[in-house]
Amino acid sequence: MSAAAYDVAIVGAGIAGASAAYFLAPHARVAILEREAQPGYHSTGRSAALYSQTYGNASVRSLTRASRAFYDEPSAGFAAQPLLAPRGVVFFGRAEQRAALEAQADELRATGGRIEWLAPQDLRLRVPALRPAWAAVGLHEPDAEDIDVHALLSGFLHGARAAGATLTTNAELEAADHENGRWRLTTPAGEIHADILVNAAGAWADDVARMAGAAPLGLAPLRRTAVVFECKRFTDTARWPTAVDATEDLYFRPEAGRMLASPADETPSPPCDAQPEELDVATLIERLQQATTFDIARITARWAGLRTFAPDRTLVAGFDPARKAFFWLAGQGGYGIQSAPAMGQLVAALIRNNPLPPALIDEGVDPASVDPRRFSQPAP
Ligand SMILES: Cc1cc2nc3c(=O)[nH]c(=O)nc-3n(C[C@H](O)[C@H](O)[C@H](O)COP(=O)(O)OP(=O)(O)OC[C@H]3O[C@@H](n4cnc5c(N)ncnc54)[C@H](O)[C@@H]3O)c2cc1C
């Protein structure tokens, strides 16, 4: 029996692979191969779910802005509930951190984002757990939102399958050979053929590249830790914003009656099923105790995930300059969820050799900024 043949095979059913599949499937025969039993098991299922148009560099921000229309109005039946929910972000600091926050305010304003100064009493009204000394200066970004990551991932995968894409789980790509103008892809679930191979393997994207005979880009997976805790002192937290300290080494936000918090760590890691380290959890608790009056009654969940960055901390999407029919979709770093709708549209346009949708151009999305060829050009 001959192996099934596809136009595009996507390795990885995280948010990157799922969004690409969603926008490609109406136009091409698409197969998604996922190593785990569940899509979204790695970074996608472990995020803090924040949508902020001021986060990341100019290339990231343009993709995030260009994603907004999809978040606000996905196609009919995509999700049963809204994909975004109002949250807001406050940045808080001690008196001696005023200069740092002023510099941050200038930077955030330069992105076009709405930023307001908060008086200490307003800051503590919004986040009553802050100790007065840590609420001396505050900034408010009112337009940041929470993303329903589960609904977004399910919507992409459901929509892709409804348009004819196949999703095979427990299907780790074990070999990728380009023969007679197409890929022969070997997995424990069987072999398939495809014209184009999309590498959306997250922390493993450099490994998949090596397997397919492409040069790795030097992607760096960085571990980040998060916990959810119960706190008896503050019960009415649902409307609190996400709170981020001025040096960005602590953030916390409400999570279904509890609090989610992270020490915003970035520890280099090999690609793996990342697990939280005791030391990082202890560091987080210490920082929370310094800055807040939370009484941490019980930690109900703890996890770690990998945020995988390209050397310039900009996402990567485009054909490999040397390996034919090998397409990179990697380096989503800390922005892969918020930017996914626009990134999926960009990938579909590049693979189909179509012009970018005007809505992406209007927000300044520039395929050159994410093109993997930027890493192979000789230095001037
Ligand atoms: C603690 C934390 C907080 C975060 N907060 C935010 C946030 O607030 N907002 C935001 O936008 N982003 C956030 N992120 C980042 C976001 O989660 C990532 O950018 C995004 O999930 C990356 O998606 P991905 O599809 O590239 O990777 P993944 O979700 O890791 O998917 C890659 C998939 O490829 C599969 N795979 C790998 N190798 C193979 C192979 N050989 N064969 C088959 N399958 C393979 C893996 O099993 C995996 O499922 C956060 C991340 C962390 C860890």
The ligand as an SDF file (V2000), in Angstrom:
LIG
                    3D

 53 58  0  0  0  0  0  0  0  0999 V2000
    5.2510   29.9920   31.5990 C   0  0  0  0  0  0  0  0  0  0  0  0
    4.9920   30.5030   30.1830 C   0  0  0  0  0  0  0  0  0  0  0  0
    4.2370   31.6570   30.0190 C   0  0  0  0  0  0  0  0  0  0  0  0
    3.9390   32.1090   28.7210 C   0  0  0  0  0  0  0  0  0  0  0  0
    3.1020   33.1820   28.5760 N   0  0  0  0  0  0  0  0  0  0  0  0
    2.7310   33.5710   27.3440 C   0  0  0  0  0  0  0  0  0  0  0  0
    1.7950   34.6200   27.1820 C   0  0  0  0  0  0  0  0  0  0  0  0
    1.3040   35.1810   28.1590 O   0  0  0  0  0  0  0  0  0  0  0  0
    1.4290   35.0050   25.8940 N   0  0  0  0  0  0  0  0  0  0  0  0
    1.9620   34.3800   24.7980 C   0  0  0  0  0  0  0  0  0  0  0  0
    1.6160   34.7590   23.6640 O   0  0  0  0  0  0  0  0  0  0  0  0
    2.8610   33.3730   24.9280 N   0  0  0  0  0  0  0  0  0  0  0  0
    3.2590   32.9610   26.1650 C   0  0  0  0  0  0  0  0  0  0  0  0
    4.1570   31.9450   26.3100 N   0  0  0  0  0  0  0  0  0  0  0  0
    4.8140   31.4090   25.1100 C   0  0  0  0  0  0  0  0  0  0  0  0
    3.9300   30.4560   24.3340 C   0  0  0  0  0  0  0  0  0  0  0  0
    3.4400   29.4520   25.1980 O   0  0  0  0  0  0  0  0  0  0  0  0
    4.7960   29.8480   23.2060 C   0  0  0  0  0  0  0  0  0  0  0  0
    5.3630   30.8680   22.4220 O   0  0  0  0  0  0  0  0  0  0  0  0
    3.9520   28.9580   22.2810 C   0  0  0  0  0  0  0  0  0  0  0  0
    3.1660   28.0560   23.0120 O   0  0  0  0  0  0  0  0  0  0  0  0
    4.8620   28.1810   21.3300 C   0  0  0  0  0  0  0  0  0  0  0  0
    4.0320   27.3590   20.5290 O   0  0  0  0  0  0  0  0  0  0  0  0
    4.6520   26.2410   19.5870 P   0  0  0  0  0  0  0  0  0  0  0  0
    3.5390   25.6460   18.8580 O   0  0  0  0  0  0  0  0  0  0  0  0
    5.7930   26.8400   18.8310 O   0  0  0  0  0  0  0  0  0  0  0  0
    5.3570   25.1970   20.5920 O   0  0  0  0  0  0  0  0  0  0  0  0
    4.7330   23.9490   21.3930 P   0  0  0  0  0  0  0  0  0  0  0  0
    3.4400   24.2840   22.0040 O   0  0  0  0  0  0  0  0  0  0  0  0
    5.8030   23.4660   22.2930 O   0  0  0  0  0  0  0  0  0  0  0  0
    4.4450   22.9110   20.2450 O   0  0  0  0  0  0  0  0  0  0  0  0
    5.4660   22.2150   19.5630 C   0  0  0  0  0  0  0  0  0  0  0  0
    4.9670   20.8010   19.3660 C   0  0  0  0  0  0  0  0  0  0  0  0
    5.8750   20.1000   18.5090 O   0  0  0  0  0  0  0  0  0  0  0  0
    5.8580   18.7500   18.9190 C   0  0  0  0  0  0  0  0  0  0  0  0
    7.0570   18.0730   18.3880 N   0  0  0  0  0  0  0  0  0  0  0  0
    8.3500   18.3610   18.6660 C   0  0  0  0  0  0  0  0  0  0  0  0
    9.1810   17.5270   17.9880 N   0  0  0  0  0  0  0  0  0  0  0  0
    8.3780   16.7020   17.2740 C   0  0  0  0  0  0  0  0  0  0  0  0
    8.6370   15.6200   16.3730 C   0  0  0  0  0  0  0  0  0  0  0  0
    9.8750   15.1930   16.0830 N   0  0  0  0  0  0  0  0  0  0  0  0
    7.5780   14.9940   15.8050 N   0  0  0  0  0  0  0  0  0  0  0  0
    6.2810   15.3910   16.0770 C   0  0  0  0  0  0  0  0  0  0  0  0
    5.9960   16.4030   16.9310 N   0  0  0  0  0  0  0  0  0  0  0  0
    7.0240   17.0400   17.5160 C   0  0  0  0  0  0  0  0  0  0  0  0
    5.8340   18.8280   20.4290 C   0  0  0  0  0  0  0  0  0  0  0  0
    5.3890   17.6270   21.0260 O   0  0  0  0  0  0  0  0  0  0  0  0
    4.9060   20.0130   20.6570 C   0  0  0  0  0  0  0  0  0  0  0  0
    3.5680   19.6010   20.8890 O   0  0  0  0  0  0  0  0  0  0  0  0
    4.4690   31.4440   27.5770 C   0  0  0  0  0  0  0  0  0  0  0  0
    5.2360   30.2870   27.7540 C   0  0  0  0  0  0  0  0  0  0  0  0
    5.4890   29.8120   29.0470 C   0  0  0  0  0  0  0  0  0  0  0  0
    6.2890   28.5450   29.2030 C   0  0  0  0  0  0  0  0  0  0  0  0
  1  2  1  0
  2  3  1  0
  2 52  2  0
  3  4  2  0
  4  5  1  0
  4 50  1  0
  5  6  2  0
  6  7  1  0
  6 13  1  0
  7  8  2  0
  7  9  1  0
  9 10  1  0
 10 11  2  0
 10 12  1  0
 12 13  2  0
 13 14  1  0
 14 15  1  0
 14 50  1  0
 15 16  1  0
 16 17  1  0
 16 18  1  0
 18 19  1  0
 18 20  1  0
 20 21  1  0
 20 22  1  0
 22 23  1  0
 23 24  1  0
 24 25  2  0
 24 26  1  0
 24 27  1  0
 27 28  1  0
 28 29  2  0
 28 30  1  0
 28 31  1  0
 31 32  1  0
 32 33  1  0
 33 34  1  0
 33 48  1  0
 34 35  1  0
 35 36  1  0
 35 46  1  0
 36 37  1  0
 36 45  1  0
 37 38  2  0
 38 39  1  0
 39 40  1  0
 39 45  2  0
 40 41  1  0
 40 42  2  0
 42 43  1  0
 43 44  2  0
 44 45  1  0
 46 47  1  0
 46 48  1  0
 48 49  1  0
 50 51  2  0
 51 52  1  0
 52 53  1  0
M  END
$$$$
